[in-house]
Amino acid sequence: MTESLTAFERLLQIDQRCRLLAADLPSQPTQRDSWSGIGFRLGEAWYVAPMGEVSEVLHEPRFTQLPGVKTWVRGVANLRGRLLPIMDLCGFFAGNETSHELSTVRKQRRVLVVEHNEVFAGLLVDEVFGLQHFDQDSLAPAATLSGPIAPFIKGRFQREQDWQVFSPFALAQSQSFMHVAV
């Protein structure tokens, strides 16, 4: 019993020494407010989705094609017992054109899982660049965009390239996105 007490006392001594040494460390500069999101690519454009709007990122899963749906609805996959509709985001924004093809490098494609209100869907994108961090102060208004993606762009960040802030939640509330039947 005295051995464990001695071990405990030894741990207390180590703790006290660590606290004394840590007191001499220089203070960290104040952290600026940062904005974080999941970076991804559609075609040649770079986007970032707010962290809270993407529940997970998956490799492209096996899916079953569905009859009677628009061409951008790739099918439905089983995600841990839940049916996950897989939507080709590039195809959705291209409309009914069948000319758009996803990245030819299938291993780069990913699915951004969105769960918002009653919507549970997987958005198939060309490539994901992981977590991206930006200074909150550098968020700029969205560039003047036209086309079907414009209503879902909520701003932009500038780095080596423009990162358009894409809102999956806004997409999930869109009637055109919810209307999948042919």
Contact map, one row per residue, 1 for C-alpha under 8 A:
11111000000000000000000000000000000000000000000000000000000000000000000000000000000000000000000000000000000000000000000000000000000000000000000000000000000000000000000000000000000000
11111100000000000000000000000000000000000000000000000000000000000000000000000000000000000000000000000000000000000000000000000000000000000000000000000000000000000000000000000000000000
11111110000000000000000000000000000000000000000000000000000000000000000000000000000000000000000000000000000000000000000000000000000000000000000000000000000000000000000000000000000000
11111111000000000000000000000000000000000000000000000000000000000000000000000000000000000000000000000000000000000000000000000000000000000000000000000000000000000000000000000000000000
11111111100000000000000000000000000000000000000000000000000000000000000000000000000000000000000000000000000000000000000000000000000000000000000000000000000000000000000000000000000000
01111111110000000000000000000000000000000000000000000000000000000000000000000000000000000000000000000000000000000000000000000000000000000000000000000000000000000000000000000000000000
00111111111000000000000000000000000000000000000000000000000000000000000000000000000000000000000000000000000000000000000000000000000000000000000000000000000000000000000000000000000000
00011111111100000000000000000000000000000000000000000000000000000000000000000000000000000000000000000000000000000000000000000000000000000000000000000000000000000000000000000000000000
00001111111110000000000000000000000000000000000000000000000000000000000000000000000000000000000000000000000000000000000000000000000000000000000000000000000000000000000000000000000000
00000111111111000000000000000000000000000000000000000000000000000000000000000000000000000000000000000000000000000000000000000000000000000000000000000000000000000000000000000000000000
00000011111111100000000000000000000000000000000000000000000000000000000000000000000000000000000000000000000000000000000000000000000000000000000000000000000000000000000000000000000000
00000001111111110000000000000000000000000000000000000000000000000000000000000000000000000000000000000000000000000000000000000000000000000000000000000000000000000000000000000000000000
00000000111111111000000000000000000000000000000000000000000000000000000000000000000000000000000000000000000000000000000000000000000000000000000000000000000000000000000000000000000000
00000000011111111100000000000000000000000000000000000000000000000000000000000000000000000000000000000000000000000000000000000000000000000000000000000000000000000000000000000000000000
00000000001111111110000000000000000000000000000000000000000000000000000000000000000000000000000000000000000000000000000000000000000000000000000000000000000000000000000000000000000000
00000000000111111111000000000000000000000000000000000000000000000000000000000000000000000000000000000000000000000000000000000000000000000000000000000000000000000000000000000000000000
00000000000011111111100000000000000000000000000000000000000000000000000000000000000000000000000000000000000000000000000000000000000000000000000000000000000000000000000000000000000000
00000000000001111111110000000000000000000000000000000000000000000000000000000000000000000000000000000000000000000000000000000000000000000000000000000000000000000000000000000000000000
00000000000000111111111000000000000000000000000000000000000000000000000000000000000000000000000000000000000000000000000000000000000000000000000000000000000000000000000000000000000000
00000000000000011111111100000000000000000000000000000000000000000000000000000000000000000000000000000000000000000000000000000000000000000000000000000000000000000000000000000000000000
00000000000000001111111110000000000000000000000000000000000000000000000000000000000000000000000000000000000000000000000000000000000000000000000000000000000000000000000000000000000000
00000000000000000111111110000000000000000000000000000000000000000000000000000000000000000000000000000000000000000000000000000000000000000000000000000000000000000000000000000000000000
00000000000000000011111110000000000000000000000000000000000000000000000000000000000000000000000000000000000000000000000000000000000000000000000000000000000000000000000000000000000000
00000000000000000001111111000000000000000000000000000000000000000000000000000000000000000000000000000000000000000000000000000000000000000000000000000000000000000000000000000000000000
00000000000000000000111111100000000000000000000000000000000000000000000000000000000000000000000000000000000000000000000000000000000000000000000000000000000000000000000000000000000000
00000000000000000000000111110000000000000000000000000000000000000000000000000000000000000000000000000000000000000000000000000000000000000000000000000000000000000000000000000000000000
00000000000000000000000011111000000000000000000000000000000000000000000000000000000000000000000000000000000000000000000000000000000000000000000000000000000000000000000000000000000000
00000000000000000000000001111100000000000000000000000000000000000000000000000000000000000000000000000000000000000000000000000000000000000000000000000000000000000000000000000000000000
00000000000000000000000000111110000000000000000000000000000000000000000000000000000000000000000000000000000000000000000000000000000000000000000000000000000000000000000000000000000000
00000000000000000000000000011111000000000000000000000000000000000000000000000000000000000000000000000000000000000000000000000000000000000000000000000000000000000000000000000000000000
00000000000000000000000000001111100000000000000000000000000000000000000000000000000000000000000000000000000000000000000000000000000000000000000000000000000000000000000000000000000000
00000000000000000000000000000111110000000000000000000000000000000000000000000000000000000000000000000000000000000000000000000000000000110000000000000000000000000000000000000000000000
00000000000000000000000000000011111000000000000000000000000000000000000000000000000000000000000000000000000000000000000000000000000000111000000000000000000000000000000000000000000000
00000000000000000000000000000001111100000000000000000000000000000000000000000000000000000000000000000000000000000000000000000000000011110000000000000000000000000000000000000000000000
00000000000000000000000000000000111110000000000000000000000000000000000000000000000000000000000000000000000000000000000000000000000011110000000000000000000000000000000000000000000000
00000000000000000000000000000000011111000000000001100000000000000000000000000000000000000000000000000000000000000000000000000000001111000000000000000000000000000000000000000000000000
00000000000000000000000000000000001111100000000111100000000000000000000000000000000000000000000000000000000000000000000000000000001110000000000000000000000000000000000000000000000000
00000000000000000000000000000000000111110000000111100100000000000000000000000000000000000000000000000000000000000000000000000001111100000000000000000000000000000000000000000000000000
00000000000000000000000000000000000011111000011110000000000000000000000000000000000000000000000000000000000000000000000000000001111100000000000000000000000000000000000000000000000000
00000000000000000000000000000000000001111100011100000000000000000000000000000000000000000000000000000000000000000000000000001111110000000000000000000000000000000000000000000000000000
00000000000000000000000000000000000000111111111000000000000000000000000000000000000000000000000000000000000000000000000000001111100000000000000000000000000000000000000000000000000000
00000000000000000000000000000000000000011111111000000000000000000000000000000000000000001100000000000000000000000000000000001110000000000000000000000000000000000000000000000000000000
00000000000000000000000000000000000000001111100000000000000000000000000000000000000000000100000000000110000000000000000000000100000000000000000000000000000000000000000000000000000000
00000000000000000000000000000000000000001111110000000000000000000000000000000000000000000000000000000000000000000000000000000000000000000000000000000000000000000000000000000000000000
00000000000000000000000000000000000000001111111000000000000000000000000000000000000000000000000000000000000000000000000000000000000000000000000000000000000000000000000000000000000000
00000000000000000000000000000000000000111101111100000000000000000000000000000000000000000000000000000000000000000000000000000000000000000000000000000000000000001111000000000000000000
00000000000000000000000000000000000000111100111110000000000000000000000000000000000000000000000000000000000000000000000000000000000000000000000000000000000000000011110000000000000000
00000000000000000000000000000000000011110000011111000000000000000000000000000000000000000000000000000000000000000000000000000000000100000000000000000000000000000011110000000000000000
00000000000000000000000000000000000011100000001111101100000000000000000000000000000000000000000000000000000000000000000000000000000000000000000000000000000000000000111100000000000000
00000000000000000000000000000000000111000000000111111100000000000000000000000000000000000000000000000000000000000000000000000000000000000000000000000000000000000000111000000000000000
00000000000000000000000000000000000111000000000011111110000000000000000000000000000000000000000000000000000000000000000000000000000000000000000000000000000000000000000000000000000000
00000000000000000000000000000000000000000000000001111110000000000000000000000000000000000000000000000000000000000000000000000000000000000000000000000000000000000000000000000000000000
00000000000000000000000000000000000000000000000011111110000000000000000000000000000000000000000000000000000000000111000000000000000000000000000000000000000000000000001110000000000000
00000000000000000000000000000000000001000000000011111111100000000000000000000000000000000000000000000000000000011110000000000000000000000000000000000000000000000000000100000000000000
00000000000000000000000000000000000000000000000000111111100000000000000000000000000000000000000000000000000000011110000000000000000000000000000000000000000000000000000000000000000000
00000000000000000000000000000000000000000000000000000111110000000000000000000000000000000000000000000000000000011100000000000000000000000000000000000000000000000000000000000000000000
00000000000000000000000000000000000000000000000000000111111000000000000000000000000000000000000000000000000001111000000000000000000000000000000000000000000000000000000000000000000000
00000000000000000000000000000000000000000000000000000001111110000000000000000000000000000000000000000000000001111000000000000000000000000000000000000000000000000000000000000000000000
00000000000000000000000000000000000000000000000000000000111110000000000000000000000000000000000000000000001011100000000000000000000000000000000000000000000000000000000000000000000000
00000000000000000000000000000000000000000000000000000000011111000000000000000000000000000000000000000000001011100000000000010000000000000000000000000000000000000000000000000000000000
00000000000000000000000000000000000000000000000000000000011111100000000000001000000000000000000000000000000000000000000000000000000000000000000000000000000000000000000000000000000000
00000000000000000000000000000000000000000000000000000000000111110000000000001000000000000000000000000000000000000000000000000000000000000000000000000000000000000000000000000000000000
00000000000000000000000000000000000000000000000000000000000011111000000001111100000001000000000000000000000000000000000000000000000000000000000000000000000000000000000000000000000000
00000000000000000000000000000000000000000000000000000000000001111100000001111000000000000000000000000000000000000000000000000000000000000000000000000000000000000000000000000000000000
00000000000000000000000000000000000000000000000000000000000000111110000001110000000000000000000000000000000000000000000000000000000000000000000000000000000000000000000000000000000000
00000000000000000000000000000000000000000000000000000000000000011111100011110000000000000000000000000000000000000000000000000000000000000000000000000000000000000000000000000000000000
00000000000000000000000000000000000000000000000000000000000000001111100000000000000000000000000000000000000000000000000000000000000000000000000000000000000000000000000000000000000000
00000000000000000000000000000000000000000000000000000000000000000111110000000000000000000000000000000000000000000000000000000000000000000000000000000000000000000000000000000000000011
00000000000000000000000000000000000000000000000000000000000000000111111010000000000000000000000000000000000000000000000000000000000000000000000000000000000000000000000000000000000111
00000000000000000000000000000000000000000000000000000000000000000001111110000000000000000000000100000000000000000000000000000000000000000000000000000000000000000000000000000000000111
00000000000000000000000000000000000000000000000000000000000000000000111111000000000000000010000101000000000000000000000000000000000000000000000000000000000000000000000000000000000000
00000000000000000000000000000000000000000000000000000000000000000000011111000000000000111111000100000000000000000000000000000000000000000000000000000000000000000000000000000000000000
00000000000000000000000000000000000000000000000000000000000000000100111111100000000011110000000000000000000000000000000000000000000000000000000000000000000000000000000000000000000100
00000000000000000000000000000000000000000000000000000000000000111100001111110000000011110000000000000000000000000000000000000000000000000000000000000000000000000000000000000000000000
00000000000000000000000000000000000000000000000000000000000000111100000011111000000011100000000000000000000000000000000000000000000000000000000000000000000000000000000000000000000000
00000000000000000000000000000000000000000000000000000000000000111100000001111100001111000000000000000000000000000000000000000000000000000000000000000000000000000000000000000000000000
00000000000000000000000000000000000000000000000000000000000011110000000000111110001111000000000000000000000000000000000000000000000000000000000000000000000000000000000000000000000000
00000000000000000000000000000000000000000000000000000000000000100000000000011111111100000000000000000000000000000000000000000000000000000000000000000000000000000000000000000000000000
00000000000000000000000000000000000000000000000000000000000000000000000000001111111100000000000000000000000000000000000000000000000000000000000000000000000000000000000000000000000000
00000000000000000000000000000000000000000000000000000000000000000000000000000111110000000000000000000000000000000000000000000000000000000000000000000000000000000000000000000000000000
00000000000000000000000000000000000000000000000000000000000000000000000000000111111000000000000000000000000000000000000000000000000000000000000000000000000000000000000000000000000000
00000000000000000000000000000000000000000000000000000000000000000000000000000111111100000000000000000000000000000000000000000000000000000000000000000000000000000000000000000000000000
00000000000000000000000000000000000000000000000000000000000000000000000000011110111110000000000000000000000000000000000000000000000000000000000000000000000000000000000000000000000000
00000000000000000000000000000000000000000000000000000000000000000000000000011110011111000000000000000000000000000000000111000000000000000000000000000000000000000000000000000000000000
00000000000000000000000000000000000000000000000000000000000000000000000011111000001111100000000000000000000000000000000111000000000000000000000000000000000000000000000000000000000000
00000000000000000000000000000000000000000000000000000000000000100000000011111000000111110000000000000000000000100000000011110000000000000000000000000000000000000000000000000000000000
00000000000000000000000000000000000000000000000000000000000000000000000111100000000011111001000000000000000000000000000011110000000000000000000000000000000000000000000000000000000000
00000000000000000000000000000000000000000000000000000000000000000000000111000000000001111111000000000000000000000000000000111000000000000000000000000000000000000000000000000000000000
00000000000000000000000000000000000000000100000000000000000000000000000100000000000000111111100000000000000000000000000000111000000000000000000000000000000000000000000000000000000000
00000000000000000000000000000000000000000110000000000000000000000000000100000000000000011111110000011100000000000000000000011000000000000000000000000000000000000000000000000000000000
00000000000000000000000000000000000000000000000000000000000000000000001100000000000000011111111111011000000000000000000000000000000000000000000000000000000000000000000000000000000000
00000000000000000000000000000000000000000000000000000000000000000000000100000000000000111111111100000000000000000000000000000000000000000000000000000000000000000000000000000000100000
00000000000000000000000000000000000000000000000000000000000000000000000000000000000000001111111000000000000000000000000000000000000000000000000000011000000000000000000000000000000000
00000000000000000000000000000000000000000000000000000000000000000000000000000000000000000111111110010000000000000000000000000000000000000000000000010000000000000000000000000000000000
00000000000000000000000000000000000000000000000000000000000000000000000000000000000000000011111110000000000000000000000000000000000000000000000000000000000000000000000000000000000000
00000000000000000000000000000000000000000000000000000000000000000000011100000000000000000011011111000000000000000000000000000000000000000000000000000000000000000000000000000000000000
00000000000000000000000000000000000000000000000000000000000000000000000000000000000000000010011111110000000000000000000000000000000000000000000000000000000000000000000000000000000000
00000000000000000000000000000000000000000000000000000000000000000000001000000000000000000010000111111000000000000000000000000000000000000000000000000000000000000000000000000000000000
00000000000000000000000000000000000000000000000000000000000000000000000000000000000000000000000011111000000000000000000000000000000000000000000000000000000000000000000000000000000000
00000000000000000000000000000000000000000000000000000000000000000000000000000000000000000110010011111100000000000000000000000000000000000000000000000000000000000000000000000000000000
00000000000000000000000000000000000000000000000000000000000000000000000000000000000000000110000001111111000000000000000000000000000000000000000000000000000000000000000000000000000000
00000000000000000000000000000000000000000010000000000000000000000000000000000000000000000100000000011111000000000000000000001100000000000000000000000000000000000000000000000000000000
00000000000000000000000000000000000000000010000000000000000000000000000000000000000000000000000000001111110110000000000000000100000000000000000000000000000000000000000000000000000000
00000000000000000000000000000000000000000000000000000000000000000000000000000000000000000000000000001111110000000000000000000000000000000000000000000000000000000000000000000000000000
00000000000000000000000000000000000000000000000000000000000000000000000000000000000000000000000000000011111110000000000000000000000000000000000000000000000000000000000000000000000000
00000000000000000000000000000000000000000000000000000000000000000000000000000000000000000000000000000011111110000000000000000000000000000000000000000000000000000000000000000000000000
00000000000000000000000000000000000000000000000000000000001100000000000000000000000000000000000000000000111110000000000000000000000000000000000000000000000000000000000000000000000000
00000000000000000000000000000000000000000000000000000000000000000000000000000000000000000000000000000010111111000000000000000111000000000000000000000000000000000000000000000000000000
00000000000000000000000000000000000000000000000000000000001100000000000000000000000000000000000000000010111111100000000000011111000000000000000000000000000000000000000000000000000000
00000000000000000000000000000000000000000000000000000000111100000000000000000000000000000000000000000000000111110000000000011111000000000000000000000000000000000000000000000000000000
00000000000000000000000000000000000000000000000000000000111100000000000000000000000001000000000000000000000011111000000001111000000000000000000000000000000000000000000000000000000000
00000000000000000000000000000000000000000000000000000111110000000000000000000000000000000000000000000000000001111100000001111000000000000000000000000000000000000000000000000000000000
00000000000000000000000000000000000000000000000000000111110000000000000000000000000000000000000000000000000000111110000111100000000000000000000000000000000000000000000000000000000000
00000000000000000000000000000000000000000000000000001111000000000000000000000000000000000000000000000000000000011111001111100000000000000000000000000000000000000000000110000000000000
00000000000000000000000000000000000000000000000000001110000000000000000000000000000000000000000000000000000000001111111110000000000000000000000000000000000000000000000000000000000000
00000000000000000000000000000000000000000000000000001000000000000000000000000000000000000000000000000000000000000111111100000000000000000000000000000000000000000000000010010000000000
00000000000000000000000000000000000000000000000000000000000000000000000000000000000000000000000000000000000000000011111000000000000000000000000000000000000000000000000000000000000000
00000000000000000000000000000000000000000000000000000000000000000000000000000000000000000000000000000000000000000011111100000000000000000000000000000000000000000000000000000000000000
00000000000000000000000000000000000000000000000000000000000000000000000000000000000000000000000000000000000000000111111110000000000000000000000000000000000000000000000000010000000000
00000000000000000000000000000000000000000000000000000000000000000000000000000000000110000000000000000000000000001111011111000000000000000000000000000000000000000000000000000000000000
00000000000000000000000000000000000000000000000000000000000000000000000000000000000111100000000000000000000000001110001111100000000000000000000000000000000000000000000000000000000000
00000000000000000000000000000000000000000000000000000000000000000000000000000000000111100000000000000000000000111100000111110000000000000000000000000000000000000000000000000000000000
00000000000000000000000000000000000000000000000000000000000000000000000000000000000001111000000000000000000000111100000011111000000000000000000000000000000000000000000000000000000000
00000000000000000000000000000000000000000000000000000000000100000000000000000000000001111100000000000000000011110000000001111100000000000000000000000000000000000000000000000000000000
00000000000000000000000000000000000000011100000000000000000000000000000000000000000000011100000000000100000011110000000000111111000000000000000000000000000000000000000000000000000000
00000000000000000000000000000000000000011110000000000000000000000000000000000000000000000000000000000110000111000000000000011111000000000000000000000000000000000000000000000000000000
00000000000000000000000000000000000000011100000000000000000000000000000000000000000000000000000000000000000111000000000000001111100000000000000000000000000000000000000000000000000000
00000000000000000000000000000000000001111000000000000000000000000000000000000000000000000000000000000000000111000000000000001111110000000000000000000000000000000000000000000000000000
00000000000000000000000000000000000001111000000000000000000000000000000000000000000000000000000000000000000000000000000000000011111100000000000000000000000000000000000000000000000000
00000000000000000000000000000000000001110000000000000000000000000000000000000000000000000000000000000000000000000000000000000001111100000000000000000000000000000000000000000000000000
00000000000000000000000000000000000111100000000000000000000000000000000000000000000000000000000000000000000000000000000000000000111110000000000000000000000000000000000000000000000000
00000000000000000000000000000000000111100000000100000000000000000000000000000000000000000000000000000000000000000000000000000000111111000000000000000000000000000000000000000000000000
00000000000000000000000000000000011110000000000000000000000000000000000000000000000000000000000000000000000000000000000000000000001111100000000000000000000000000000000000000000000000
00000000000000000000000000000000011100000000000000000000000000000000000000000000000000000000000000000000000000000000000000000000000111110100000000000000000010000000000000000000000000
00000000000000000000000000000001111000000000000000000000000000000000000000000000000000000000000000000000000000000000000000000000000011111110000000000000000000000000000000000000000000
00000000000000000000000000000001111000000000000000000000000000000000000000000000000000000000000000000000000000000000000000000000000001111110000000000000000000000000000000000000000000
00000000000000000000000000000000100000000000000000000000000000000000000000000000000000000000000000000000000000000000000000000000000000111110000000000000000000000000000000000000000000
00000000000000000000000000000000000000000000000000000000000000000000000000000000000000000000000000000000000000000000000000000000000001111111000000000000000011000000000000000000000000
00000000000000000000000000000000000000000000000000000000000000000000000000000000000000000000000000000000000000000000000000000000000000111111100000000000001110000000000000000000000000
00000000000000000000000000000000000000000000000000000000000000000000000000000000000000000000000000000000000000000000000000000000000000000111110000000000001110000000000000000000000000
00000000000000000000000000000000000000000000000000000000000000000000000000000000000000000000000000000000000000000000000000000000000000000011111000000000011100000000000000000000000000
00000000000000000000000000000000000000000000000000000000000000000000000000000000000000000000000000000000000000000000000000000000000000000001111110000000111100000001100000000000000000
00000000000000000000000000000000000000000000000000000000000000000000000000000000000000000000000000000000000000000000000000000000000000000000111110000000001100000000000000000000000000
00000000000000000000000000000000000000000000000000000000000000000000000000000000000000000000000000000000000000000000000000000000000000000000011111000000000000000000000000000000000000
00000000000000000000000000000000000000000000000000000000000000000000000000000000000000000000000000000000000000000000000000000000000000000000011111100100000000000000000000000000000000
00000000000000000000000000000000000000000000000000000000000000000000000000000000000000000000000000000000000000000000000000000000000000000000000111111100000000000000000000000000000000
00000000000000000000000000000000000000000000000000000000000000000000000000000000000000000000000000000000000000000000000000000000000000000000000011111100000000000000000000000000000000
00000000000000000000000000000000000000000000000000000000000000000000000000000000000000000000110000000000000000000000000000000000000000000000000001111110000000000000000000000000000000
00000000000000000000000000000000000000000000000000000000000000000000000000000000000000000000100000000000000000000000000000000000000000000000000001111111100000000000000000000000000000
00000000000000000000000000000000000000000000000000000000000000000000000000000000000000000000000000000000000000000000000000000000000000000000000011111111100000000000000000000000000000
00000000000000000000000000000000000000000000000000000000000000000000000000000000000000000000000000000000000000000000000000000000000000000000000000011111110000000000000000000000000000
00000000000000000000000000000000000000000000000000000000000000000000000000000000000000000000000000000000000000000000000000000000000000000000000000001111110000000000011101100000000000
00000000000000000000000000000000000000000000000000000000000000000000000000000000000000000000000000000000000000000000000000000000000000000000010000001111111100000001111000000000000000
00000000000000000000000000000000000000000000000000000000000000000000000000000000000000000000000000000000000000000000000000000000000000000000110000000011111100000001111000000000000000
00000000000000000000000000000000000000000000000000000000000000000000000000000000000000000000000000000000000000000000000000000000000000000011111000000000111110000001110000000000000000
00000000000000000000000000000000000000000000000000000000000000000000000000000000000000000000000000000000000000000000000000000000000000000011111000000000111111000111100000000000000000
00000000000000000000000000000000000000000000000000000000000000000000000000000000000000000000000000000000000000000000000000000000000001000111000000000000001111100111100000000000000000
00000000000000000000000000000000000000000000000000000000000000000000000000000000000000000000000000000000000000000000000000000000000000000100000000000000000111111110000000000000000000
00000000000000000000000000000000000000000000000000000000000000000000000000000000000000000000000000000000000000000000000000000000000000000000000000000000000011111110000000000000000000
00000000000000000000000000000000000000000000000000000000000000000000000000000000000000000000000000000000000000000000000000000000000000000000000000000000000001111100000000000000000000
00000000000000000000000000000000000000000000010000000000000000000000000000000000000000000000000000000000000000000000000000000000000000000000000000000000000001111110000000000000000000
00000000000000000000000000000000000000000000010000000000000000000000000000000000000000000000000000000000000000000000000000000000000000000000000000000000000111111111000000000000000000
00000000000000000000000000000000000000000000011100000000000000000000000000000000000000000000000000000000000000000000000000000000000000000000000000000000000111101111100000000000000000
00000000000000000000000000000000000000000000011100000000000000000000000000000000000000000000000000000000000000000000000000000000000000000000010000000000111110000111110000000000000000
00000000000000000000000000000000000000000000001111000000000000000000000000000000000000000000000000000000000000000000000000000000000000000000010000000000111110000011111000000000000000
00000000000000000000000000000000000000000000001111000000000000000000000000000000000000000000000000000000000000000000000000000000000000000000000000000001111000000001111100000000000000
00000000000000000000000000000000000000000000000011001000000000000000000000000000000000000000000000000000000000000000000000000000000000000000000000000001110000000000111111100000000000
00000000000000000000000000000000000000000000000010001100000000000000000000000000000000000000000000000000000000000100000000000000000000000000000000000001000000000000011111110000000000
00000000000000000000000000000000000000000000000000001000000000000000000000000000000000000000000000000000000000000101000000000000000000000000000000000000000000000000001111111000000000
00000000000000000000000000000000000000000000000000000000000000000000000000000000000000000000000000000000000000000000000000000000000000000000000000000001000000000000001111111100000000
00000000000000000000000000000000000000000000000000000000000000000000000000000000000000000000000000000000000000000000000000000000000000000000000000000001000000000000001111111100100000
00000000000000000000000000000000000000000000000000000000000000000000000000000000000000000000000000000000000000000001001000000000000000000000000000000000000000000000000111111100110000
00000000000000000000000000000000000000000000000000000000000000000000000000000000000000000000000000000000000000000000000000000000000000000000000000000000000000000000000011111110110000
00000000000000000000000000000000000000000000000000000000000000000000000000000000000000000000000000000000000000000000000000000000000000000000000000000000000000000000000001111111110000
00000000000000000000000000000000000000000000000000000000000000000000000000000000000000000000000000000000000000000000000000000000000000000000000000000000000000000000000000001111111000
00000000000000000000000000000000000000000000000000000000000000000000000000000000000000000000000000000000000000000000000000000000000000000000000000000000000000000000000000000111111100
00000000000000000000000000000000000000000000000000000000000000000000000000000000000000000001000000000000000000000000000000000000000000000000000000000000000000000000000000111111111100
00000000000000000000000000000000000000000000000000000000000000000000000000000000000000000000000000000000000000000000000000000000000000000000000000000000000000000000000000011111111100
00000000000000000000000000000000000000000000000000000000000000000000000000000000000000000000000000000000000000000000000000000000000000000000000000000000000000000000000000000011111110
00000000000000000000000000000000000000000000000000000000000000000000110010000000000000000000000000000000000000000000000000000000000000000000000000000000000000000000000000000001111111
00000000000000000000000000000000000000000000000000000000000000000001110000000000000000000000000000000000000000000000000000000000000000000000000000000000000000000000000000000000001111
00000000000000000000000000000000000000000000000000000000000000000001110000000000000000000000000000000000000000000000000000000000000000000000000000000000000000000000000000000000000111
